[in-house]
């Protein structure tokens, strides 16, 4: 009898010990800056294991949706929020100028598993250097990355302006618009994609869909196809087709239309006096014409007559949800213009601005000034109830589905 009693005591102690170990593991994860969900996630299957176990006989549309849900269900809140960050390589590594990707980049991506990386002219030395840097960076990310650049043509040509890259510098889009031939815009889009894809890029932050309403506009200028909204619409639609038919995602910018402003939002507060009816009859038309584009970038310009709340469009629910999503029916990925621009940094606190942008309907934050602070602000907003995790899931679901649709997931 004594032996049986001792045996039962030993079993109870063993069970209590296991419970204690589990609690310590979870609690230690919480203390080290994660959450209980983050610590618990380490016990779940990796993305590779989820993909391997996923049935291959699903019909394609269903497979994209189901695989996205499987991956989403295995992600912690922290990982989901990181997927919504689109940053420079320097933002995650702390390196002055990134021209290669090695162990430092690998550790940085593991610590900060962002959804996208944007490169600039300073990152490009040669074709081989660029291809290797991007390929290495991509290989370090469990969920493949959106890899982007601003390659519009004209004055915005990060690659085309570097003779070592072996790419073609396209003319300003105003020159293309002046031809009156939309096929020329298709050729530009196709040629851009054919230059970008072999280097490892899968997203181009182009074309500019702004209609020039104010000829004194300095921020857009000849980056726009022109002043006629009907012509600009045809040009934009064809440029998007040229890019996306050649396997590079296009980005319409800068909703709701930046062609009427005087002040450059890179430097500070920028406003448009256009009414909603004026926008509908002009600036909205190119966005409607290419509404199936994979990305739309939202401007930091403030609409002072078309919205009740006078905030940058990138933070405005009236602009993003009411106008872009509900009225125009956009279902793709909505990304902000760069969060390091003066229109945001001089008027708003980064973390608070990011929370407001996501509440407004944004899916990805471009180039926050401090990645960790911005990420933390969004996580805390969910934990406090200011944001719902369902709202985060909505954005991450779109991000994952596009990555699956474009063949980034499963990793090749």
ZAMARGU-4260 file (C-alpha; in steps of 0.2 Angstrom, whole numbers, plus 5000, padded with zeros to 4 digits):
<rodrens>
0) 5000/5000/5000 | 5014/5012/5005 | 5023/5009/4988 | 5007/5013/4978 | 5005/5029/4988
5) 5023/5034/4985 | 5021/5030/4966 | 5005/5041/4965 | 5015/5055/4974 | 5029/5054/4962
10) 5017/5055/4947 | 5009/5070/4954 | 5025/5078/4957 | 5030/5074/4939 | 5015/5082/4932
15) 5017/5098/4942 | 5035/5099/4936 | 5030/5098/4918 | 5016/5112/4921 | 5030/5122/4930
20) 5042/5120/4915 | 5028/5125/4903 | 5024/5140/4913 | 5042/5146/4915 | 5044/5144/4896
25) 5029/5155/4892 | 5033/5168/4905 | 5051/5169/4900 | 5045/5173/4883 | 5034/5186/4889
30) 5048/5194/4900 | 5060/5195/4885 | 5049/5206/4875 | 5038/5193/4867 | 5021/5188/4873
35) 5013/5172/4879 | 5008/5168/4861 | 5026/5172/4854 | 5033/5159/4867 | 5020/5146/4863
40) 5023/5148/4844 | 5040/5141/4846 | 5031/5124/4849 | 5021/5125/4833 | 5026/5119/4816
45) 5037/5130/4805 | 5031/5138/4789 | 5041/5124/4779 | 5032/5111/4789 | 5015/5119/4786
50) 5018/5119/4767 | 5025/5102/4767 | 5010/5095/4775 | 4998/5105/4764 | 4988/5094/4751
55) 4994/5098/4734 | 4978/5093/4725 | 4968/5108/4730 | 4961/5119/4716 | 4973/5134/4714
60) 4961/5148/4721 | 4956/5138/4736 | 4974/5132/4739 | 4980/5150/4739 | 4966/5155/4752
65) 4968/5139/4762 | 4987/5140/4763 | 4986/5158/4768 | 4975/5153/4782 | 4986/5139/4788
70) 5001/5150/4789 | 4991/5164/4797 | 4985/5152/4810 | 5003/5148/4815 | 5009/5165/4817
75) 5011/5175/4833 | 5004/5193/4834 | 5022/5199/4834 | 5026/5190/4817 | 5010/5196/4810
80) 5014/5214/4814 | 5032/5212/4806 | 5024/5206/4790 | 5016/5223/4789 | 5032/5232/4789
85) 5041/5237/4772 | 5058/5244/4777 | 5076/5247/4770 | 5089/5234/4774 | 5098/5247/4785
90) 5082/5248/4796 | 5084/5230/4802 | 5103/5228/4802 | 5109/5245/4808 | 5122/5245/4795
95) 5126/5262/4787 | 5124/5256/4769 | 5120/5239/4765 | 5128/5232/4749 | 5129/5214/4754
100) 5119/5201/4765 | 5127/5189/4776 | 5126/5183/4794 | 5121/5201/4801 | 5107/5201/4789
105) 5102/5183/4792 | 5101/5187/4811 | 5092/5203/4809 | 5078/5195/4798 | 5076/5181/4810
110) 5074/5194/4824 | 5063/5206/4814 | 5054/5195/4801 | 5047/5210/4790 | 5036/5208/4775
115) 5046/5218/4763 | 5063/5226/4759 | 5065/5242/4748 | 5082/5246/4741 | 5089/5263/4735
120) 5103/5268/4723 | 5116/5267/4737 | 5113/5249/4739 | 5118/5245/4720 | 5136/5243/4715
125) 5135/5230/4701 | 5122/5217/4694 | 5131/5202/4702 | 5132/5211/4719 | 5114/5216/4718
130) 5108/5199/4713 | 5118/5190/4727 | 5113/5203/4740 | 5094/5201/4736 | 5095/5182/4734
135) 5104/5180/4751 | 5092/5191/4759 | 5077/5182/4752 | 5085/5165/4758 | 5085/5171/4776
140) 5067/5174/4777 | 5055/5160/4782 | 5041/5169/4774 | 5048/5176/4757 | 5050/5195/4756
145) 5042/5208/4744 | 5058/5215/4737 | 5055/5233/4729 | 5063/5248/4722 | 5057/5265/4716
150) 5060/5263/4697 | 5048/5274/4688 | 5059/5281/4674 | 5065/5300/4672 | 5071/5307/4688
155) 5066/5292/4699 | 5078/5278/4692 | 5088/5270/4706 | 5094/5256/4694 | 5093/5265/4677
160) 5104/5279/4683 | 5118/5267/4687 | 5128/5261/4671 | 5135/5246/4681 | 5117/5239/4683
165) 5115/5236/4664 | 5097/5241/4664 | 5088/5254/4653 | 5084/5271/4660 | 5066/5275/4655
170) 5061/5293/4650 | 5050/5304/4661 | 5032/5297/4661 | 5026/5314/4654 | 5036/5311/4638
175) 5027/5294/4637 | 5010/5303/4640 | 5014/5316/4627 | 5015/5302/4613 | 4996/5299/4616
180) 4999/5281/4614 | 4995/5269/4628 | 5005/5255/4620 | 5021/5265/4624 | 5016/5264/4643
185) 5014/5246/4641 | 5031/5244/4634 | 5039/5255/4648 | 5030/5243/4661 | 5036/5228/4652
190) 5054/5234/4650 | 5055/5239/4668 | 5049/5222/4674 | 5061/5213/4662 | 5075/5223/4670
195) 5069/5221/4688 | 5064/5202/4689 | 5081/5195/4684 | 5089/5205/4699 | 5077/5198/4711
200) 5064/5211/4713 | 5046/5207/4713 | 5038/5224/4717 | 5040/5240/4708 | 5034/5256/4717
205) 5027/5263/4700 | 5018/5269/4690 | 5013/5287/4696 | 4994/5288/4694 | 4993/5306/4698
210) 4985/5319/4686 | 4994/5335/4686 | 4980/5348/4691 | 4993/5361/4697 | 5007/5364/4684
215) 5017/5372/4698 | 5017/5355/4707 | 5035/5351/4712 | 5033/5334/4720 | 5026/5325/4705
220) 5030/5336/4690 | 5035/5326/4674 | 5033/5309/4684 | 5015/5310/4679 | 5009/5305/4662
225) 5000/5322/4661 | 4985/5333/4664 | 4971/5324/4655 | 4963/5312/4667 | 4957/5301/4653
230) 4974/5299/4645 | 4983/5297/4661 | 4970/5283/4665 | 4974/5274/4649 | 4993/5276/4652
235) 4992/5270/4670 | 4982/5255/4666 | 4994/5249/4652 | 5009/5252/4662 | 5002/5241/4676
240) 4998/5228/4663 | 5016/5229/4657 | 5023/5226/4674 | 5012/5213/4680 | 5011/5203/4664
245) 5030/5201/4667 | 5029/5195/4685 | 5032/5211/4694 | 5019/5219/4705 | 5014/5237/4701
250) 5010/5250/4714 | 4999/5264/4709 | 5004/5280/4718 | 4999/5292/4726 | 4981/5290/4731
255) 4970/5300/4732 | 4980/5310/4719 | 4995/5321/4722 | 4994/5332/4707 | 4985/5347/4714
260) 4997/5351/4729 | 5010/5365/4730 | 5021/5359/4745 | 5031/5343/4744 | 5026/5331/4757
265) 5044/5325/4759 | 5048/5341/4768 | 5032/5344/4778 | 5013/5347/4778 | 5005/5346/4761
270) 4987/5350/4758 | 4975/5349/4743 | 4959/5360/4742 | 4950/5348/4730 | 4933/5343/4734
275) 4926/5325/4734 | 4917/5328/4718 | 4932/5336/4709 | 4942/5321/4715 | 4929/5309/4708
280) 4929/5317/4691 | 4948/5318/4689 | 4961/5311/4702 | 4951/5295/4705 | 4950/5290/4687
285) 4967/5282/4684 | 4966/5273/4701 | 4949/5266/4695 | 4956/5261/4678 | 4969/5251/4686
290) 4960/5245/4702 | 4967/5227/4700 | 4985/5233/4703 | 4993/5223/4717 | 4998/5238/4727
295) 4991/5256/4730 | 5002/5268/4739 | 4993/5282/4749 | 5000/5299/4750 | 5003/5310/4766
300) 4994/5324/4758 | 4979/5331/4768 | 4962/5334/4760 | 4956/5350/4768 | 4939/5350/4759
305) 4935/5332/4755 | 4936/5325/4773 | 4930/5329/4790 | 4946/5324/4799 | 4961/5335/4793
310) 4975/5322/4794 | 4987/5315/4781 | 4978/5303/4769 | 4989/5289/4774 | 4981/5291/4792
315) 4963/5294/4786 | 4949/5281/4787 | 4938/5292/4776 | 4951/5291/4762 | 4957/5273/4764
320) 4942/5264/4769 | 4927/5275/4763 | 4935/5281/4746 | 4948/5268/4741 | 4941/5252/4748
325) 4922/5255/4748 | 4919/5267/4734 | 4932/5262/4722 | 4932/5244/4727 | 4950/5241/4730
330) 4955/5224/4737 | 4974/5224/4735 | 4987/5229/4747 | 4987/5247/4753 | 5004/5254/4758
335) 5008/5271/4765 | 5020/5282/4757 | 5037/5283/4767 | 5034/5286/4785 | 5051/5295/4786
340) 5044/5310/4776 | 5041/5327/4784 | 5022/5327/4782 | 5023/5313/4796 | 5038/5316/4806
345) 5035/5334/4809 | 5017/5332/4814 | 5015/5315/4821 | 5023/5302/4833 | 5028/5287/4823
350) 5020/5274/4834 | 5003/5283/4836 | 5003/5287/4817 | 5006/5269/4813 | 4991/5263/4824
355) 4980/5277/4816 | 4985/5271/4798 | 4981/5253/4802 | 4965/5258/4810 | 4961/5268/4794
360) 4964/5252/4783 | 4982/5252/4779 | 4990/5235/4776 | 5009/5240/4776 | 5019/5254/4783
365) 5033/5260/4772 | 5050/5265/4780 | 5045/5269/4798 | 5059/5279/4806 | 5061/5266/4820
370) 5055/5249/4816 | 5056/5242/4833 | 5046/5256/4841 | 5033/5256/4827 | 5031/5237/4829
375) 5029/5238/4847 | 5016/5252/4846 | 5005/5241/4835 | 5007/5225/4846 | 5003/5236/4861
380) 4988/5243/4852 | 4981/5226/4850 | 4984/5220/4867 | 4976/5236/4874 | 4961/5234/4862
385) 4964/5250/4852 | 4967/5238/4837 | 4959/5221/4835 | 4969/5206/4830 | 4956/5203/4817
390) 4961/5219/4809 | 4979/5214/4809 | 4974/5197/4802 | 4964/5205/4788 | 4980/5214/4781
395) 4992/5199/4784 | 4980/5188/4775 | 4981/5199/4760 | 5000/5199/4761 | 5001/5181/4762
400) 4989/5178/4748 | 4998/5189/4736 | 5014/5180/4740 | 5006/5164/4736 | 4998/5170/4720
405) 5015/5177/4714 | 5024/5161/4718 | 5034/5167/4732 | 5026/5155/4743 | 5030/5141/4745
410) 5048/5146/4743 | 5056/5140/4727
</rodrens>
